[in-house]
């Protein structure tokens, strides 16, 4: 039986290039699908970090002019992934990040850079690479949103297309004068094509023209059908809701395993929770906090942004400190929020510790040492931080939104009676509700026998990719059979 083939089209993939959870998903899903007989190739732009990591590579196609310059399509491996890499120096060989320059501003030619990604994906989907014709082209977020459009307008037999929304707040909208550059037929610039309120909408194009739509949690799939969370696309999504599925992300269990983690002070598992205390001690020392073994230690690993609700936590620090608790925070983002937390750490040394920026090792050590991890997001498509927290026995305190609501079982009275709670949810997403949740946490902390039961519950939660891989596999194969018929 020939293998089932998927082309994953993505603008970032861990461990080669990462700005957020999209990269983690794109990096982990191929291996999970492989256990179901799915062969995945990942199509990625040839950023400097990708080109540097690429070992042996073979040129499988040459482009005389790919959106402004010559390019080659390379077949190779890196980071444990089978890759197709677009080696187009005029588009991707530059300093900075995948979307922004060193000055923090979006690259002025992003429309061209990610049109190239979609166009090459379409070419591969239509047989550009000998020996690899995918059954499914799986496009991730707005950067890959034109892949389903190019395939749709190709007017020939094509693979099935799936568009996954990782965060609908980022949509890839560009001026109408960019449309001719795309090379799509004139009628594609319309309501049922790539046009979006007089502009070119890359995510809108994918959502309009892909055969199936998915997002990264069932809760978020429901939320984006509503005006508040749909970000202007709720009308389109409601019209195509029969094609929309929420598939909950998983976690890289090999990379996030407290029993084998070399980045933490002392490995542990659910049967050795007493050993976990060494990580709390080491974390407090690293952040300059008072030893105070009785204090409840909250942790945060997050972007500092309005979406992530960190302003609510900044407004609640007096409540947290009034409970006798402590806080360690690792994050980067909004300058005002960063200043507020850094200022609080200066005013309350020994009680609040802050490290601005991101450090993978510190993130692991916070998960391993904090008693509770706070994730107060206003919206959260899935969230991976709370999955890591569950795995490491740092009980998540989360807003009741999106994937957070799908993954954390609130320790209410019925859950406590049934012995199934794994953390605390709060709603609405407001400062008073968060402060009430902090007080609930302090109450639970006073019952250490209960707390350890909750930790064991959390650590027993299945956060693997297996469930998601089964759902993607079923979706892909069902769609491919429909296309074949």
Secondary structure, DSSP 4 states (H G I P E B T S, - for coil): -PPEEEEEE-S-BTTTB-SSHHHHHHHHHHHHHHTTTEEEEEEEE--HHHHHH--SEEEEEEES-SSSS-EEEEEEEETTEEEEEEE-HHHH-SSS-SSB-TTSSBPTTHHHHHHHHHHHHHHHHTT-STT---SEEEEETGGGTHHHHHHHTT-S---EEEEEES-TT---EE-GGGHHHHT--GGGSSTTTTEETTEEEHHHHHHHH-SEEEES-HHHHHHTTSHHHHTT-HHHHHHTGGGEEE------TTTS-TTT-TTSSS---TT-HHHHHHHHHHHHHHTT----TTS-EEEEEEEESTTTTHHHHHTTHHHHHHTT-EEEEEEEE-HHHHHHHHHHHHHTTTTEEEEES--HHHHHHHHHH-SEEEE--S--SS-SHHHHHHHHT-EEEEESSHHHHHH--B--HHHHHHT---EEEE-SSSHHHHHHHHHHHHHHHT-HHHHHHHHHHHHTS--SSHHHHHHHHHHHHHHHHHHH-
